Amino acid sequence: MSEPTREEMDQMTGPVVLEFGADWCPYCQAIQPLVTDLLAKYPQVRHVRVEDGKGKPLGRSFRVKLWPTLVFLRDGRVVSQAVRPPSDEIAKGFAELVPG
C-alpha cells in the first residue's frame, strides 16, 4: 500500500490511529504487542501504519520527528499525538478515541 496523503487522512471518518515508524526501529518494535492488543480491544479503530523516513510528506505534515509517533484521529481531526509513548499513554490515546 502506498503512503496515504494528508488529504486522505483528513477525510477519514471514525477513529483512526496513524502510526509512524520504521521496521528496524527498536522503540517501534517494542510497542507492537500493546498496539496489537489495543486494536483487538477496540475493533472500531482503524490502524494506518506508515513507514516513515526523511522527507516523507505525511510525516512532515504531522511534525513527526521521533519514532514511534502515534496520531489519534477522529473524523480526520487530531484528538491527541504521542511521541515515543509509554504504554499508559498509548492506552489513554485509544480510550480517548472511543469514549464510553
Biopython code that builds the backbone (N, CA, C, O; Angstrom):
import numpy as np
from Bio.PDB.StructureBuilder import StructureBuilder

atoms = [
    (1, "MET", "N", (0.844, -1.187, 0.000)),
    (1, "MET", "CA", (0.000, 0.000, 0.000)),
    (1, "MET", "C", (0.883, 1.242, 0.000)),
    (1, "MET", "O", (1.860, 1.316, 0.746)),
    (2, "SER", "N", (0.541, 2.205, -0.827)),
    (2, "SER", "CA", (1.309, 3.437, -0.842)),
    (2, "SER", "C", (0.903, 4.299, 0.345)),
    (2, "SER", "O", (-0.175, 4.138, 0.918)),
    (3, "GLU", "N", (1.784, 5.205, 0.694)),
    (3, "GLU", "CA", (1.528, 6.088, 1.830)),
    (3, "GLU", "C", (0.315, 6.962, 1.536)),
    (3, "GLU", "O", (0.226, 7.562, 0.465)),
    (4, "PRO", "N", (-0.626, 7.038, 2.488)),
    (4, "PRO", "CA", (-1.786, 7.901, 2.268)),
    (4, "PRO", "C", (-1.345, 9.370, 2.274)),
    (4, "PRO", "O", (-0.286, 9.715, 2.799)),
    (5, "THR", "N", (-2.168, 10.208, 1.690)),
    (5, "THR", "CA", (-1.881, 11.640, 1.701)),
    (5, "THR", "C", (-2.522, 12.271, 2.933)),
    (5, "THR", "O", (-3.380, 11.671, 3.580)),
    (6, "ARG", "N", (-2.095, 13.477, 3.241)),
    (6, "ARG", "CA", (-2.705, 14.194, 4.370)),
    (6, "ARG", "C", (-4.188, 14.427, 4.081)),
    (6, "ARG", "O", (-5.026, 14.326, 4.978)),
    (7, "GLU", "N", (-4.503, 14.736, 2.829)),
    (7, "GLU", "CA", (-5.902, 14.959, 2.453)),
    (7, "GLU", "C", (-6.731, 13.699, 2.723)),
    (7, "GLU", "O", (-7.845, 13.792, 3.238)),
    (8, "GLU", "N", (-6.193, 12.519, 2.377)),
    (8, "GLU", "CA", (-6.918, 11.260, 2.636)),
    (8, "GLU", "C", (-7.114, 11.048, 4.132)),
    (8, "GLU", "O", (-8.178, 10.600, 4.560)),
    (9, "MET", "N", (-6.091, 11.368, 4.933)),
    (9, "MET", "CA", (-6.211, 11.201, 6.383)),
    (9, "MET", "C", (-7.257, 12.166, 6.943)),
    (9, "MET", "O", (-8.051, 11.794, 7.807)),
    (10, "ASP", "N", (-7.255, 13.405, 6.449)),
    (10, "ASP", "CA", (-8.209, 14.411, 6.928)),
    (10, "ASP", "C", (-9.647, 14.038, 6.587)),
    (10, "ASP", "O", (-10.577, 14.502, 7.247)),
    (11, "GLN", "N", (-9.840, 13.208, 5.565)),
    (11, "GLN", "CA", (-11.190, 12.835, 5.136)),
    (11, "GLN", "C", (-11.666, 11.507, 5.735)),
    (11, "GLN", "O", (-12.817, 11.121, 5.530)),
    (12, "MET", "N", (-10.803, 10.806, 6.469)),
    (12, "MET", "CA", (-11.227, 9.531, 7.070)),
    (12, "MET", "C", (-12.272, 9.784, 8.145)),
    (12, "MET", "O", (-12.207, 10.763, 8.888)),
    (13, "THR", "N", (-13.232, 8.880, 8.207)),
    (13, "THR", "CA", (-14.269, 9.002, 9.217)),
    (13, "THR", "C", (-14.026, 7.990, 10.330)),
    (13, "THR", "O", (-13.402, 6.949, 10.127)),
    (14, "GLY", "N", (-14.533, 8.325, 11.504)),
    (14, "GLY", "CA", (-14.398, 7.440, 12.645)),
    (14, "GLY", "C", (-13.028, 7.536, 13.284)),
    (14, "GLY", "O", (-12.222, 8.392, 12.921)),
    (15, "PRO", "N", (-12.763, 6.642, 14.251)),
    (15, "PRO", "CA", (-11.494, 6.666, 14.968)),
    (15, "PRO", "C", (-10.381, 5.986, 14.173)),
    (15, "PRO", "O", (-10.557, 4.892, 13.636)),
    (16, "VAL", "N", (-9.237, 6.657, 14.110)),
    (16, "VAL", "CA", (-8.082, 6.144, 13.369)),
    (16, "VAL", "C", (-6.824, 6.361, 14.199)),
    (16, "VAL", "O", (-6.635, 7.427, 14.784)),
    (17, "VAL", "N", (-5.968, 5.349, 14.247)),
    (17, "VAL", "CA", (-4.636, 5.507, 14.819)),
    (17, "VAL", "C", (-3.652, 5.473, 13.670)),
    (17, "VAL", "O", (-3.555, 4.486, 12.939)),
    (18, "LEU", "N", (-2.930, 6.562, 13.523)),
    (18, "LEU", "CA", (-1.914, 6.693, 12.496)),
    (18, "LEU", "C", (-0.569, 6.493, 13.178)),
    (18, "LEU", "O", (-0.181, 7.271, 14.050)),
    (19, "GLU", "N", (0.142, 5.439, 12.771)),
    (19, "GLU", "CA", (1.402, 5.087, 13.428)),
    (19, "GLU", "C", (2.570, 5.333, 12.473)),
    (19, "GLU", "O", (2.646, 4.748, 11.393)),
    (20, "PHE", "N", (3.475, 6.215, 12.900)),
    (20, "PHE", "CA", (4.679, 6.490, 12.127)),
    (20, "PHE", "C", (5.853, 5.774, 12.766)),
    (20, "PHE", "O", (6.027, 5.820, 13.984)),
    (21, "GLY", "N", (6.665, 5.107, 11.942)),
    (21, "GLY", "CA", (7.829, 4.412, 12.471)),
    (21, "GLY", "C", (8.607, 3.763, 11.353)),
    (21, "GLY", "O", (8.436, 4.081, 10.177)),
    (22, "ALA", "N", (9.469, 2.842, 11.751)),
    (22, "ALA", "CA", (10.268, 2.086, 10.791)),
    (22, "ALA", "C", (10.425, 0.669, 11.322)),
    (22, "ALA", "O", (10.508, 0.457, 12.532)),
    (23, "ASP", "N", (10.464, -0.298, 10.416)),
    (23, "ASP", "CA", (10.567, -1.701, 10.820)),
    (23, "ASP", "C", (11.796, -1.987, 11.672)),
    (23, "ASP", "O", (11.752, -2.845, 12.554)),
    (24, "TRP", "N", (12.888, -1.279, 11.420)),
    (24, "TRP", "CA", (14.142, -1.546, 12.129)),
    (24, "TRP", "C", (14.252, -0.795, 13.460)),
    (24, "TRP", "O", (15.206, -1.003, 14.209)),
    (25, "CYS", "N", (13.294, 0.067, 13.755)),
    (25, "CYS", "CA", (13.337, 0.906, 14.961)),
    (25, "CYS", "C", (12.979, 0.084, 16.202)),
    (25, "CYS", "O", (11.869, -0.442, 16.288)),
    (26, "PRO", "N", (13.915, -0.038, 17.179)),
    (26, "PRO", "CA", (13.620, -0.846, 18.374)),
    (26, "PRO", "C", (12.468, -0.285, 19.210)),
    (26, "PRO", "O", (11.729, -1.058, 19.821)),
    (27, "TYR", "N", (12.300, 1.023, 19.253)),
    (27, "TYR", "CA", (11.187, 1.615, 20.001)),
    (27, "TYR", "C", (9.856, 1.243, 19.346)),
    (27, "TYR", "O", (8.870, 0.964, 20.028)),
    (28, "CYS", "N", (9.847, 1.245, 18.010)),
    (28, "CYS", "CA", (8.636, 0.875, 17.269)),
    (28, "CYS", "C", (8.291, -0.590, 17.508)),
    (28, "CYS", "O", (7.128, -0.935, 17.721)),
    (29, "GLN", "N", (9.300, -1.442, 17.472)),
    (29, "GLN", "CA", (9.096, -2.877, 17.709)),
    (29, "GLN", "C", (8.563, -3.123, 19.107)),
    (29, "GLN", "O", (7.726, -4.003, 19.311)),
    (30, "ALA", "N", (9.043, -2.348, 20.073)),
    (30, "ALA", "CA", (8.659, -2.555, 21.474)),
    (30, "ALA", "C", (7.175, -2.293, 21.724)),
    (30, "ALA", "O", (6.579, -2.941, 22.584)),
    (31, "ILE", "N", (6.564, -1.356, 20.992)),
    (31, "ILE", "CA", (5.147, -1.043, 21.250)),
    (31, "ILE", "C", (4.186, -1.934, 20.467)),
    (31, "ILE", "O", (2.983, -1.905, 20.726)),
    (32, "GLN", "N", (4.689, -2.727, 19.514)),
    (32, "GLN", "CA", (3.797, -3.515, 18.657)),
    (32, "GLN", "C", (2.865, -4.450, 19.420)),
    (32, "GLN", "O", (1.678, -4.492, 19.097)),
    (33, "PRO", "N", (3.339, -5.206, 20.419)),
    (33, "PRO", "CA", (2.391, -6.092, 21.130)),
    (33, "PRO", "C", (1.242, -5.320, 21.783)),
    (33, "PRO", "O", (0.098, -5.772, 21.749)),
    (34, "LEU", "N", (1.535, -4.170, 22.373)),
    (34, "LEU", "CA", (0.478, -3.380, 23.012)),
    (34, "LEU", "C", (-0.487, -2.815, 21.980)),
    (34, "LEU", "O", (-1.701, -2.860, 22.179)),
    (35, "VAL", "N", (0.036, -2.285, 20.880)),
    (35, "VAL", "CA", (-0.830, -1.738, 19.829)),
    (35, "VAL", "C", (-1.734, -2.844, 19.278)),
    (35, "VAL", "O", (-2.923, -2.615, 19.055)),
    (36, "THR", "N", (-1.185, -4.030, 19.059)),
    (36, "THR", "CA", (-1.972, -5.162, 18.566)),
    (36, "THR", "C", (-3.086, -5.518, 19.549)),
    (36, "THR", "O", (-4.225, -5.752, 19.143)),
    (37, "ASP", "N", (-2.757, -5.559, 20.843)),
    (37, "ASP", "CA", (-3.764, -5.867, 21.875)),
    (37, "ASP", "C", (-4.869, -4.811, 21.905)),
    (37, "ASP", "O", (-6.050, -5.143, 22.005)),
    (38, "LEU", "N", (-4.477, -3.539, 21.817)),
    (38, "LEU", "CA", (-5.469, -2.462, 21.868)),
    (38, "LEU", "C", (-6.347, -2.452, 20.623)),
    (38, "LEU", "O", (-7.536, -2.147, 20.706)),
    (39, "LEU", "N", (-5.774, -2.780, 19.478)),
    (39, "LEU", "CA", (-6.589, -2.865, 18.258)),
    (39, "LEU", "C", (-7.614, -3.988, 18.370)),
    (39, "LEU", "O", (-8.722, -3.868, 17.847)),
    (40, "ALA", "N", (-7.258, -5.070, 19.041)),
    (40, "ALA", "CA", (-8.213, -6.161, 19.268)),
    (40, "ALA", "C", (-9.308, -5.728, 20.250)),
    (40, "ALA", "O", (-10.470, -6.109, 20.109)),
    (41, "LYS", "N", (-8.919, -4.931, 21.237)),
    (41, "LYS", "CA", (-9.869, -4.450, 22.244)),
    (41, "LYS", "C", (-10.813, -3.387, 21.664)),
    (41, "LYS", "O", (-11.966, -3.273, 22.079)),
    (42, "TYR", "N", (-10.307, -2.623, 20.709)),
    (42, "TYR", "CA", (-11.091, -1.558, 20.077)),
    (42, "TYR", "C", (-11.191, -1.838, 18.570)),
    (42, "TYR", "O", (-10.518, -1.185, 17.772)),
    (43, "PRO", "N", (-12.035, -2.815, 18.179)),
    (43, "PRO", "CA", (-12.103, -3.206, 16.762)),
    (43, "PRO", "C", (-12.616, -2.094, 15.843)),
    (43, "PRO", "O", (-12.410, -2.148, 14.631)),
    (44, "GLN", "N", (-13.281, -1.092, 16.413)),
    (44, "GLN", "CA", (-13.798, 0.009, 15.589)),
    (44, "GLN", "C", (-12.705, 1.000, 15.190)),
    (44, "GLN", "O", (-12.937, 1.870, 14.351)),
    (45, "VAL", "N", (-11.514, 0.876, 15.786)),
    (45, "VAL", "CA", (-10.414, 1.791, 15.475)),
    (45, "VAL", "C", (-9.645, 1.272, 14.262)),
    (45, "VAL", "O", (-9.190, 0.128, 14.236)),
    (46, "ARG", "N", (-9.514, 2.129, 13.274)),
    (46, "ARG", "CA", (-8.748, 1.791, 12.081)),
    (46, "ARG", "C", (-7.273, 2.115, 12.329)),
    (46, "ARG", "O", (-6.949, 3.148, 12.914)),
    (47, "HIS", "N", (-6.399, 1.242, 11.887)),
    (47, "HIS", "CA", (-4.948, 1.406, 12.112)),
    (47, "HIS", "C", (-4.259, 1.631, 10.773)),
    (47, "HIS", "O", (-4.387, 0.822, 9.854)),
    (48, "VAL", "N", (-3.531, 2.731, 10.673)),
    (48, "VAL", "CA", (-2.764, 3.023, 9.469)),
    (48, "VAL", "C", (-1.308, 3.156, 9.890)),
    (48, "VAL", "O", (-0.942, 4.073, 10.625)),
    (49, "ARG", "N", (-0.482, 2.226, 9.414)),
    (49, "ARG", "CA", (0.941, 2.249, 9.760)),
    (49, "ARG", "C", (1.709, 2.811, 8.579)),
    (49, "ARG", "O", (1.539, 2.369, 7.443)),
    (50, "VAL", "N", (2.556, 3.791, 8.861)),
    (50, "VAL", "CA", (3.331, 4.453, 7.823)),
    (50, "VAL", "C", (4.814, 4.251, 8.100)),
    (50, "VAL", "O", (5.325, 4.624, 9.157)),
    (51, "GLU", "N", (5.490, 3.654, 7.131)),
    (51, "GLU", "CA", (6.944, 3.514, 7.187)),
    (51, "GLU", "C", (7.488, 4.910, 6.877)),
    (51, "GLU", "O", (7.492, 5.353, 5.728)),
    (52, "ASP", "N", (7.940, 5.582, 7.922)),
    (52, "ASP", "CA", (8.334, 6.977, 7.787)),
    (52, "ASP", "C", (9.807, 7.089, 7.422)),
    (52, "ASP", "O", (10.566, 6.132, 7.577)),
    (53, "GLY", "N", (10.199, 8.228, 6.951)),
    (53, "GLY", "CA", (11.592, 8.482, 6.611)),
    (53, "GLY", "C", (11.796, 9.936, 6.257)),
    (53, "GLY", "O", (10.844, 10.709, 6.155)),
    (54, "LYS", "N", (13.033, 10.291, 6.075)),
    (54, "LYS", "CA", (13.394, 11.674, 5.783)),
    (54, "LYS", "C", (12.648, 12.180, 4.538)),
    (54, "LYS", "O", (12.641, 11.542, 3.485)),
    (55, "GLY", "N", (12.029, 13.341, 4.704)),
    (55, "GLY", "CA", (11.358, 13.972, 3.573)),
    (55, "GLY", "C", (10.010, 13.393, 3.190)),
    (55, "GLY", "O", (9.432, 13.806, 2.185)),
    (56, "LYS", "N", (9.490, 12.442, 3.967)),
    (56, "LYS", "CA", (8.176, 11.874, 3.653)),
    (56, "LYS", "C", (7.104, 12.907, 4.008)),
    (56, "LYS", "O", (7.062, 13.386, 5.141)),
    (57, "PRO", "N", (6.243, 13.252, 3.056)),
    (57, "PRO", "CA", (5.313, 14.368, 3.264)),
    (57, "PRO", "C", (4.281, 14.153, 4.371)),
    (57, "PRO", "O", (3.961, 15.099, 5.090)),
    (58, "LEU", "N", (3.752, 12.937, 4.529)),
    (58, "LEU", "CA", (2.717, 12.742, 5.545)),
    (58, "LEU", "C", (3.301, 12.930, 6.940)),
    (58, "LEU", "O", (2.706, 13.611, 7.775)),
    (59, "GLY", "N", (4.455, 12.337, 7.196)),
    (59, "GLY", "CA", (5.102, 12.505, 8.494)),
    (59, "GLY", "C", (5.417, 13.965, 8.791)),
    (59, "GLY", "O", (5.235, 14.432, 9.915)),
    (60, "ARG", "N", (5.884, 14.672, 7.788)),
    (60, "ARG", "CA", (6.213, 16.089, 7.992)),
    (60, "ARG", "C", (4.952, 16.894, 8.286)),
    (60, "ARG", "O", (4.986, 17.836, 9.078)),
    (61, "SER", "N", (3.833, 16.526, 7.649)),
    (61, "SER", "CA", (2.594, 17.285, 7.865)),
    (61, "SER", "C", (2.096, 17.147, 9.303)),
    (61, "SER", "O", (1.369, 18.013, 9.790)),
    (62, "PHE", "N", (2.483, 16.061, 9.988)),
    (62, "PHE", "CA", (2.123, 15.871, 11.392)),
    (62, "PHE", "C", (3.295, 16.215, 12.320)),
    (62, "PHE", "O", (3.240, 15.939, 13.519)),
    (63, "ARG", "N", (4.351, 16.815, 11.768)),
    (63, "ARG", "CA", (5.540, 17.232, 12.520)),
    (63, "ARG", "C", (6.211, 16.073, 13.259)),
    (63, "ARG", "O", (6.664, 16.225, 14.394)),
    (64, "VAL", "N", (6.268, 14.924, 12.605)),
    (64, "VAL", "CA", (6.916, 13.752, 13.194)),
    (64, "VAL", "C", (8.427, 13.962, 13.192)),
    (64, "VAL", "O", (9.024, 14.248, 12.155)),
    (65, "LYS", "N", (9.035, 13.815, 14.369)),
    (65, "LYS", "CA", (10.485, 13.949, 14.489)),
    (65, "LYS", "C", (11.119, 12.696, 15.099)),
    (65, "LYS", "O", (12.268, 12.374, 14.796)),
    (66, "LEU", "N", (10.379, 11.992, 15.954)),
    (66, "LEU", "CA", (10.873, 10.769, 16.592)),
    (66, "LEU", "C", (9.888, 9.640, 16.344)),
    (66, "LEU", "O", (8.692, 9.870, 16.163)),
    (67, "TRP", "N", (10.400, 8.425, 16.337)),
    (67, "TRP", "CA", (9.546, 7.245, 16.195)),
    (67, "TRP", "C", (9.513, 6.468, 17.493)),
    (67, "TRP", "O", (10.466, 6.532, 18.269)),
    (68, "PRO", "N", (8.475, 5.758, 17.741)),
    (68, "PRO", "CA", (7.210, 5.850, 17.020)),
    (68, "PRO", "C", (6.449, 7.110, 17.428)),
    (68, "PRO", "O", (6.573, 7.599, 18.551)),
    (69, "THR", "N", (5.679, 7.608, 16.507)),
    (69, "THR", "CA", (4.724, 8.679, 16.799)),
    (69, "THR", "C", (3.352, 8.138, 16.435)),
    (69, "THR", "O", (3.122, 7.675, 15.317)),
    (70, "LEU", "N", (2.445, 8.208, 17.402)),
    (70, "LEU", "CA", (1.068, 7.786, 17.175)),
    (70, "LEU", "C", (0.193, 9.026, 17.129)),
    (70, "LEU", "O", (0.236, 9.864, 18.030)),
    (71, "VAL", "N", (-0.599, 9.135, 16.075)),
    (71, "VAL", "CA", (-1.537, 10.242, 15.936)),
    (71, "VAL", "C", (-2.936, 9.637, 16.029)),
    (71, "VAL", "O", (-3.311, 8.782, 15.227)),
    (72, "PHE", "N", (-3.691, 10.089, 17.010)),
    (72, "PHE", "CA", (-5.046, 9.582, 17.239)),
    (72, "PHE", "C", (-6.015, 10.572, 16.588)),
    (72, "PHE", "O", (-6.092, 11.734, 16.987)),
    (73, "LEU", "N", (-6.749, 10.097, 15.585)),
    (73, "LEU", "CA", (-7.656, 10.948, 14.806)),
    (73, "LEU", "C", (-9.097, 10.480, 14.962)),
    (73, "LEU", "O", (-9.371, 9.283, 15.045)),
    (74, "ARG", "N", (-10.001, 11.434, 15.001)),
    (74, "ARG", "CA", (-11.430, 11.108, 14.924)),
    (74, "ARG", "C", (-12.026, 11.997, 13.852)),
    (74, "ARG", "O", (-11.974, 13.223, 13.944)),
    (75, "ASP", "N", (-12.590, 11.372, 12.842)),
    (75, "ASP", "CA", (-13.184, 12.088, 11.703)),
    (75, "ASP", "C", (-12.201, 13.091, 11.101)),
    (75, "ASP", "O", (-12.562, 14.224, 10.783)),
    (76, "GLY", "N", (-10.952, 12.649, 10.952)),
    (76, "GLY", "CA", (-9.941, 13.461, 10.292)),
    (76, "GLY", "C", (-9.306, 14.541, 11.145)),
    (76, "GLY", "O", (-8.440, 15.275, 10.670)),
    (77, "ARG", "N", (-9.722, 14.648, 12.394)),
    (77, "ARG", "CA", (-9.158, 15.672, 13.286)),
    (77, "ARG", "C", (-8.283, 15.012, 14.351)),
    (77, "ARG", "O", (-8.610, 13.945, 14.869)),
    (78, "VAL", "N", (-7.175, 15.660, 14.663)),
    (78, "VAL", "CA", (-6.258, 15.124, 15.664)),
    (78, "VAL", "C", (-6.877, 15.269, 17.051)),
    (78, "VAL", "O", (-7.210, 16.372, 17.483)),
    (79, "VAL", "N", (-7.024, 14.137, 17.741)),
    (79, "VAL", "CA", (-7.510, 14.132, 19.118)),
    (79, "VAL", "C", (-6.312, 14.274, 20.052)),
    (79, "VAL", "O", (-6.336, 15.052, 21.005)),
    (80, "SER", "N", (-5.259, 13.498, 19.755)),
    (80, "SER", "CA", (-4.014, 13.596, 20.524)),
    (80, "SER", "C", (-2.883, 13.005, 19.690)),
    (80, "SER", "O", (-3.106, 12.332, 18.684)),
    (81, "GLN", "N", (-1.676, 13.278, 20.139)),
    (81, "GLN", "CA", (-0.495, 12.778, 19.449)),
    (81, "GLN", "C", (0.503, 12.364, 20.514)),
    (81, "GLN", "O", (0.729, 13.101, 21.474)),
    (82, "ALA", "N", (1.106, 11.185, 20.352)),
    (82, "ALA", "CA", (2.033, 10.648, 21.345)),
    (82, "ALA", "C", (3.356, 10.303, 20.668)),
    (82, "ALA", "O", (3.389, 9.565, 19.684)),
    (83, "VAL", "N", (4.441, 10.847, 21.209)),
    (83, "VAL", "CA", (5.764, 10.633, 20.642)),
    (83, "VAL", "C", (6.558, 9.711, 21.565)),
    (83, "VAL", "O", (6.732, 9.991, 22.751)),
    (84, "ARG", "N", (7.039, 8.597, 20.986)),
    (84, "ARG", "CA", (7.771, 7.578, 21.739)),
    (84, "ARG", "C", (7.087, 7.332, 23.091)),
    (84, "ARG", "O", (7.705, 7.456, 24.149)),
    (85, "PRO", "N", (5.792, 6.979, 23.028)),
    (85, "PRO", "CA", (4.962, 6.960, 24.235)),
    (85, "PRO", "C", (5.153, 5.717, 25.102)),
    (85, "PRO", "O", (5.420, 4.626, 24.598)),
    (86, "PRO", "N", (5.009, 5.905, 26.426)),
    (86, "PRO", "CA", (4.938, 4.746, 27.321)),
    (86, "PRO", "C", (3.583, 4.061, 27.142)),
    (86, "PRO", "O", (2.661, 4.640, 26.568)),
    (87, "SER", "N", (3.467, 2.849, 27.626)),
    (87, "SER", "CA", (2.256, 2.054, 27.390)),
    (87, "SER", "C", (0.984, 2.720, 27.914)),
    (87, "SER", "O", (-0.065, 2.620, 27.277)),
    (88, "ASP", "N", (1.056, 3.396, 29.060)),
    (88, "ASP", "CA", (-0.162, 4.021, 29.591)),
    (88, "ASP", "C", (-0.642, 5.160, 28.689)),
    (88, "ASP", "O", (-1.845, 5.399, 28.585)),
    (89, "GLU", "N", (0.275, 5.852, 28.044)),
    (89, "GLU", "CA", (-0.117, 6.935, 27.138)),
    (89, "GLU", "C", (-0.769, 6.381, 25.868)),
    (89, "GLU", "O", (-1.690, 6.988, 25.321)),
    (90, "ILE", "N", (-0.286, 5.231, 25.407)),
    (90, "ILE", "CA", (-0.893, 4.587, 24.239)),
    (90, "ILE", "C", (-2.320, 4.150, 24.574)),
    (90, "ILE", "O", (-3.246, 4.400, 23.803)),
    (91, "ALA", "N", (-2.493, 3.501, 25.719)),
    (91, "ALA", "CA", (-3.819, 3.043, 26.143)),
    (91, "ALA", "C", (-4.771, 4.231, 26.313)),
    (91, "ALA", "O", (-5.944, 4.144, 25.949)),
    (92, "LYS", "N", (-4.268, 5.336, 26.863)),
    (92, "LYS", "CA", (-5.088, 6.538, 27.043)),
    (92, "LYS", "C", (-5.534, 7.090, 25.687)),
    (92, "LYS", "O", (-6.680, 7.515, 25.538)),
    (93, "GLY", "N", (-4.643, 7.086, 24.707)),
    (93, "GLY", "CA", (-4.988, 7.574, 23.370)),
    (93, "GLY", "C", (-6.126, 6.783, 22.750)),
    (93, "GLY", "O", (-7.047, 7.357, 22.170)),
    (94, "PHE", "N", (-6.059, 5.448, 22.874)),
    (94, "PHE", "CA", (-7.135, 4.598, 22.352)),
    (94, "PHE", "C", (-8.435, 4.891, 23.089)),
    (94, "PHE", "O", (-9.489, 5.010, 22.465)),
    (95, "ALA", "N", (-8.366, 5.009, 24.428)),
    (95, "ALA", "CA", (-9.565, 5.252, 25.229)),
    (95, "ALA", "C", (-10.214, 6.591, 24.875)),
    (95, "ALA", "O", (-11.440, 6.703, 24.864)),
    (96, "GLU", "N", (-9.395, 7.605, 24.586)),
    (96, "GLU", "CA", (-9.944, 8.914, 24.204)),
    (96, "GLU", "C", (-10.649, 8.857, 22.847)),
    (96, "GLU", "O", (-11.604, 9.593, 22.599)),
    (97, "LEU", "N", (-10.164, 7.974, 21.976)),
    (97, "LEU", "CA", (-10.776, 7.844, 20.643)),
    (97, "LEU", "C", (-12.156, 7.212, 20.714)),
    (97, "LEU", "O", (-13.050, 7.548, 19.938)),
    (98, "VAL", "N", (-12.316, 6.292, 21.656)),
    (98, "VAL", "CA", (-13.553, 5.528, 21.746)),
    (98, "VAL", "C", (-14.135, 5.703, 23.153)),
    (98, "VAL", "O", (-13.989, 4.826, 24.004)),
    (99, "PRO", "N", (-14.797, 6.847, 23.390)),
    (99, "PRO", "CA", (-15.337, 7.091, 24.725)),
    (99, "PRO", "C", (-16.432, 6.091, 25.097)),
    (99, "PRO", "O", (-17.125, 5.543, 24.239)),
    (100, "GLY", "N", (-16.561, 5.878, 26.397)),
    (100, "GLY", "CA", (-17.638, 5.039, 26.880)),
    (100, "GLY", "C", (-17.206, 3.645, 27.059)),
    (100, "GLY", "O", (-18.003, 2.799, 27.465)),
]
sb = StructureBuilder()
sb.init_structure("model")
sb.init_model(0)
sb.init_chain("A")
sb.init_seg("    ")
for serial, (resi, resn, name, xyz) in enumerate(atoms, 1):
    if name == "N":
        sb.init_residue(resn, " ", resi, " ")
    sb.init_atom(name, np.array(xyz, "f"), 0.0, 1.0, " ", f" {name:<3s}", serial, name[0])
structure = sb.get_structure()
